[in-house]
């Protein structure tokens, strides 16, 4: 009997050791010393903020001048700056509302009574404030480099100022005017994730902290955007005994933009 008891006790000790080893294999260490379990990263941060700057090249403006033909028209380039707030929708889609201001660019043109019969030259400055609602598709969401395409619609407030009309050595100055227009955009580019999101800790089982991605990533964005800005018009003025104004319609611009996008949560 004594030998049987010793055998049973030894078997119980061996079984207990085996169970403890199995539990350690499942958890890596004892429950007390269990490592912090990494939670799955957040699927997509919700909101983001952005700031952008760029340079705009305007296509040759389509100008009209009361009672005269317009030729040799051109519009200088201009810098722009803007910002916005956006949200990730999942499945690669995101959207934002942006506000951009395009600084003064100078539009110049030659005016004719008839072909070859030069009347004079006109010049005015144009600036624009553009508000757009944009939708994008990211092709590699979650990667370090994220190509994207997008489109937007909205509103453009175009303002002319500092106008002059030169004729026979005389210069006539005229005022500016503001117009409100439908605006649209198409864009493409690539975002570079220059900083990954941080990590926060929440309580887990038995008060053990669990690491969770907080999402606050920072992106450097390089993009191209085509803008349709509508029309612009100068104030009326007297030119060669005729009350006139100069109008520019179907204003379009090619933008190269650089910006930062920061995930808020």
Secondary structure, DSSP 8 states (H G I E B T S, - for coil): -HHHHHHHHHHHHHHHHHHHHHHHHHHSS-STT----B----S--SEEEEEEEEEEEE---EEEETTBEEEEEEE--EEEEEEEEEEEEETTEEEEEEEEEEEEEEEEEEEEEETTEEEEEEEEEEEEEEEEEEEEEETTTTSSEEEEEEEEEEEEEEEEEEEEEEETTEEEEE---EEEEEEEEEEEEEEEEEE---EEEEE-GGG-EEEEE----EEEEEEEEEEEEEEEE---EEETTEEE-EEEEEEEEEEEEEEEEEE--
